[in-house]
Amino acid sequence: MAVTNPLQFMQQVRAEVSKVVWPTRRETMITTVMVFVMAFVFALFFFGVDQLVQFILNIILAF
């Protein structure tokens, strides 16, 4: 493995970071809202499944 000095390393890091395409504010907001919406949908789904399993177990254990 080649050894680079710290100055050369920092130059390479700066060059690589300049290639990064950062998301716009609008893209960030849209994806953030989508994450919250999907988290809410999955929470409702798992709540429903949990309630169904609880109902079935209560019926089975009642006998």
Phi, psi and omega per residue, in radians:
M1 nan 2.369 -3.122
A2 -1.353 2.490 3.123
V3 -1.732 2.238 3.086
T4 -1.982 2.599 3.114
N5 -1.376 2.832 -3.067
P6 -1.025 -0.646 -3.140
L7 -1.134 -0.795 3.122
Q8 -1.125 -0.685 3.110
F9 -1.063 -0.800 -3.139
M10 -1.112 -0.642 3.084
Q11 -1.120 -0.705 3.115
Q12 -1.173 -0.701 3.110
V13 -1.099 -0.788 3.139
R14 -1.074 -0.704 3.133
A15 -1.137 -0.709 3.141
E16 -1.220 -0.708 -3.138
V17 -1.145 -0.570 3.127
S18 -1.189 -0.318 3.120
K19 -1.456 -0.239 -3.094
V20 -1.209 2.341 3.073
V21 -1.738 1.875 -3.088
W22 -1.436 2.524 3.126
P23 -1.226 2.651 3.098
T24 -1.330 2.936 3.118
R25 -1.064 -0.691 -3.137
R26 -1.125 -0.787 3.118
E27 -1.071 -0.710 3.132
T28 -1.126 -0.745 3.137
M29 -1.143 -0.756 -3.125
I30 -1.100 -0.812 -3.127
T31 -1.178 -0.591 3.092
T32 -1.127 -0.793 3.112
V33 -1.100 -0.722 3.129
M34 -1.097 -0.668 3.100
V35 -1.093 -0.780 3.131
F36 -1.146 -0.704 3.121
V37 -1.103 -0.825 -3.126
M38 -1.139 -0.657 3.094
A39 -1.094 -0.709 3.108
F40 -1.142 -0.761 3.131
V41 -1.087 -0.803 3.126
F42 -1.151 -0.629 3.097
A43 -1.097 -0.756 3.093
L44 -1.113 -0.727 3.138
F45 -1.060 -0.891 -3.111
F46 -1.193 -0.544 3.032
F47 -1.095 -0.790 3.116
G48 -1.083 -0.784 3.110
V49 -1.085 -0.748 3.133
D50 -1.077 -0.745 3.128
Q51 -1.143 -0.685 3.110
L52 -1.124 -0.804 3.118
V53 -1.104 -0.715 3.115
Q54 -1.094 -0.736 3.126
F55 -1.088 -0.811 -3.141
I56 -1.104 -0.757 3.132
L57 -1.152 -0.633 3.091
N58 -1.127 -0.674 3.094
I59 -1.147 -0.785 -3.114
I60 -1.139 -0.772 -3.069
L61 -1.347 -0.261 -3.131
A62 -1.276 -0.385 -3.114
F63 -1.393 nan nan
